[in-house]
Amino acid sequence: MTEEQENSVDWEDYVRSEVSALLDTILPSCKEGGLVINYKKAIKERTEAGPVYKDNKVSGIEIVLDFNFMEDIEKPV
């Protein structure tokens, strides 16, 4: 495994760990919640009229987790 691949695996493990830790902290206090995935369109080219997007391709995503608590809680640090 190359150093770049090792760093990528380390980064993935870090992200998974942080998201799981946050969910472990807040989910027990939640009464409801939702998930939204916003896709970032992949740009094929930029023209004077604006960007032209690739069909069926995305350059990334934004994940939005939205939870409501059963009652007010202390803000996690």
Secondary structure, DSSP 4 states (H G I P E B T S, - for coil): --HHHHHHHHHHHHHHHHHHHHHHHHGGGEEEEEEEEEEEEEEEEEETTEEEEEEEEEEEEEEEEEEEESS--PPP-
